[in-house]
Amino acid sequence: ALKPDGSRQWEYEGYVPDVCTPAYHRGMLYVLDGVKRYLTGIDAKSGQEVWQEKIPSQKGFFASPLVADGKIYLLNLAGDVFIYEAGRKGALLGQVEMGADNSAASIIALDRDLYIRLPDKLACLSVRQ
């Protein structure tokens, strides 16, 4: 993180993204190392690691994480969506198998629905309760 004068505020040297852009929500950064398959929650102000989870995925990730509705959504290359709790705990909440190899596009959210571009189709998952 950089200060307004360009000097460094902090650095994190743990599992960092090779492709994926981190997501931010309510003071936390969510950093996805798509090759090693680690998701890390980092305090955005201090740079301290709050939690880290090894994602139970056989395939890697190229899509950036999305935070919506208090959850972190991750799409792996096999088309599986992993859902984690956003915040200071980071627990795995569930998984949805979309069954589409070579899925690399990031998920977007709109009106409590998730839109996922898979290699051969566009899918919409409702997160309404």
C-alpha beads as a LAMMPS data file, in Angstrom:
LAMMPS data file: protein, C-alpha beads

129 atoms
128 bonds

1 atom types
1 bond types

-500.0 500.0 xlo xhi
-500.0 500.0 ylo yhi
-500.0 500.0 zlo zhi

Masses

1 110.0

Atoms # bond

1 1 1 0.000 0.000 0.000
2 1 1 1.249 3.458 -0.840
3 1 1 0.855 6.680 1.134
4 1 1 -0.233 9.880 -0.692
5 1 1 3.414 10.991 -0.914
6 1 1 4.327 7.769 -2.748
7 1 1 6.100 6.085 0.171
8 1 1 5.133 2.568 1.232
9 1 1 2.669 2.145 4.043
10 1 1 3.053 -1.638 4.207
11 1 1 3.985 -4.709 2.152
12 1 1 2.601 -8.212 2.204
13 1 1 4.928 -11.031 1.149
14 1 1 2.738 -14.092 1.601
15 1 1 0.768 -15.838 -1.160
16 1 1 0.178 -13.038 -3.660
17 1 1 -1.763 -13.085 -6.934
18 1 1 -0.096 -14.139 -10.122
19 1 1 -3.055 -13.057 -12.280
20 1 1 -6.056 -12.244 -10.067
21 1 1 -6.776 -8.711 -8.856
22 1 1 -7.514 -8.507 -5.094
23 1 1 -11.020 -7.538 -3.962
24 1 1 -11.814 -4.990 -1.212
25 1 1 -14.767 -4.894 1.176
26 1 1 -15.231 -3.115 4.529
27 1 1 -11.575 -2.735 5.459
28 1 1 -10.424 -6.123 4.193
29 1 1 -8.498 -7.111 1.079
30 1 1 -9.116 -10.571 -0.344
31 1 1 -6.040 -11.841 -2.167
32 1 1 -6.299 -14.936 -4.350
33 1 1 -3.206 -16.863 -5.404
34 1 1 -4.801 -18.719 -8.294
35 1 1 -1.938 -21.128 -8.968
36 1 1 -1.294 -22.273 -5.392
37 1 1 -5.029 -21.910 -4.623
38 1 1 -4.834 -19.845 -1.434
39 1 1 -7.331 -17.148 -0.433
40 1 1 -6.014 -14.661 2.127
41 1 1 -7.874 -11.997 4.100
42 1 1 -5.654 -8.985 4.809
43 1 1 -6.442 -5.951 6.974
44 1 1 -6.257 -3.135 4.398
45 1 1 -5.071 -0.529 6.886
46 1 1 -2.245 -2.464 8.541
47 1 1 -1.355 -5.061 5.892
48 1 1 -1.601 -7.824 8.491
49 1 1 -2.804 -11.241 7.430
50 1 1 -6.065 -11.976 9.280
51 1 1 -6.766 -15.429 7.830
52 1 1 -5.715 -17.747 5.047
53 1 1 -7.483 -20.736 3.521
54 1 1 -6.278 -23.396 1.088
55 1 1 -9.103 -23.642 -1.444
56 1 1 -10.236 -27.284 -1.919
57 1 1 -9.971 -27.085 -5.709
58 1 1 -8.176 -29.393 -8.115
59 1 1 -7.956 -26.563 -10.695
60 1 1 -6.402 -23.126 -10.454
61 1 1 -7.987 -19.678 -10.768
62 1 1 -7.515 -16.871 -13.317
63 1 1 -10.727 -14.954 -12.504
64 1 1 -10.504 -12.243 -9.854
65 1 1 -12.560 -12.665 -6.674
66 1 1 -15.888 -10.853 -6.269
67 1 1 -17.325 -9.676 -2.955
68 1 1 -21.119 -9.341 -2.901
69 1 1 -23.795 -9.802 -0.253
70 1 1 -21.154 -10.380 2.442
71 1 1 -19.608 -13.286 0.559
72 1 1 -16.510 -13.846 -1.576
73 1 1 -17.115 -15.639 -4.875
74 1 1 -14.293 -17.428 -6.714
75 1 1 -14.505 -19.129 -10.133
76 1 1 -11.892 -21.778 -10.942
77 1 1 -10.765 -23.005 -14.365
78 1 1 -13.128 -26.003 -14.131
79 1 1 -16.131 -23.682 -13.773
80 1 1 -16.648 -24.331 -10.051
81 1 1 -17.746 -21.403 -7.880
82 1 1 -16.389 -21.381 -4.315
83 1 1 -18.205 -19.221 -1.764
84 1 1 -16.428 -17.870 1.325
85 1 1 -17.619 -15.690 4.177
86 1 1 -16.324 -12.120 3.815
87 1 1 -14.898 -10.528 6.949
88 1 1 -12.402 -11.546 9.581
89 1 1 -13.141 -15.317 9.502
90 1 1 -13.114 -16.442 5.869
91 1 1 -14.929 -19.761 6.224
92 1 1 -15.898 -21.813 3.165
93 1 1 -19.694 -21.629 2.874
94 1 1 -20.296 -23.716 -0.218
95 1 1 -19.491 -24.662 -3.779
96 1 1 -21.473 -24.676 -7.032
97 1 1 -20.279 -26.834 -9.927
98 1 1 -20.951 -25.115 -13.251
99 1 1 -19.158 -27.825 -15.259
100 1 1 -17.348 -25.677 -17.812
101 1 1 -13.619 -26.153 -18.436
102 1 1 -11.389 -23.141 -19.151
103 1 1 -13.509 -20.669 -17.170
104 1 1 -11.390 -17.575 -16.591
105 1 1 -13.745 -14.575 -16.660
106 1 1 -14.493 -12.728 -13.424
107 1 1 -17.975 -12.930 -11.914
108 1 1 -20.144 -9.796 -11.716
109 1 1 -23.079 -9.071 -9.398
110 1 1 -26.261 -7.150 -10.142
111 1 1 -29.421 -6.964 -8.031
112 1 1 -28.531 -10.018 -5.923
113 1 1 -27.774 -12.153 -8.978
114 1 1 -24.354 -13.365 -10.115
115 1 1 -23.476 -13.394 -13.803
116 1 1 -20.799 -15.846 -14.873
117 1 1 -19.383 -15.997 -18.378
118 1 1 -18.413 -19.563 -19.100
119 1 1 -16.603 -20.612 -22.302
120 1 1 -19.818 -21.492 -24.163
121 1 1 -22.617 -19.676 -22.266
122 1 1 -23.587 -16.950 -19.824
123 1 1 -25.025 -18.223 -16.536
124 1 1 -26.986 -16.394 -13.830
125 1 1 -27.011 -17.617 -10.223
126 1 1 -29.524 -16.076 -7.858
127 1 1 -28.301 -15.276 -4.346
128 1 1 -31.769 -14.142 -3.225
129 1 1 -33.047 -15.530 0.051

Bonds

1 1 1 2
2 1 2 3
3 1 3 4
4 1 4 5
5 1 5 6
6 1 6 7
7 1 7 8
8 1 8 9
9 1 9 10
10 1 10 11
11 1 11 12
12 1 12 13
13 1 13 14
14 1 14 15
15 1 15 16
16 1 16 17
17 1 17 18
18 1 18 19
19 1 19 20
20 1 20 21
21 1 21 22
22 1 22 23
23 1 23 24
24 1 24 25
25 1 25 26
26 1 26 27
27 1 27 28
28 1 28 29
29 1 29 30
30 1 30 31
31 1 31 32
32 1 32 33
33 1 33 34
34 1 34 35
35 1 35 36
36 1 36 37
37 1 37 38
38 1 38 39
39 1 39 40
40 1 40 41
41 1 41 42
42 1 42 43
43 1 43 44
44 1 44 45
45 1 45 46
46 1 46 47
47 1 47 48
48 1 48 49
49 1 49 50
50 1 50 51
51 1 51 52
52 1 52 53
53 1 53 54
54 1 54 55
55 1 55 56
56 1 56 57
57 1 57 58
58 1 58 59
59 1 59 60
60 1 60 61
61 1 61 62
62 1 62 63
63 1 63 64
64 1 64 65
65 1 65 66
66 1 66 67
67 1 67 68
68 1 68 69
69 1 69 70
70 1 70 71
71 1 71 72
72 1 72 73
73 1 73 74
74 1 74 75
75 1 75 76
76 1 76 77
77 1 77 78
78 1 78 79
79 1 79 80
80 1 80 81
81 1 81 82
82 1 82 83
83 1 83 84
84 1 84 85
85 1 85 86
86 1 86 87
87 1 87 88
88 1 88 89
89 1 89 90
90 1 90 91
91 1 91 92
92 1 92 93
93 1 93 94
94 1 94 95
95 1 95 96
96 1 96 97
97 1 97 98
98 1 98 99
99 1 99 100
100 1 100 101
101 1 101 102
102 1 102 103
103 1 103 104
104 1 104 105
105 1 105 106
106 1 106 107
107 1 107 108
108 1 108 109
109 1 109 110
110 1 110 111
111 1 111 112
112 1 112 113
113 1 113 114
114 1 114 115
115 1 115 116
116 1 116 117
117 1 117 118
118 1 118 119
119 1 119 120
120 1 120 121
121 1 121 122
122 1 122 123
123 1 123 124
124 1 124 125
125 1 125 126
126 1 126 127
127 1 127 128
128 1 128 129
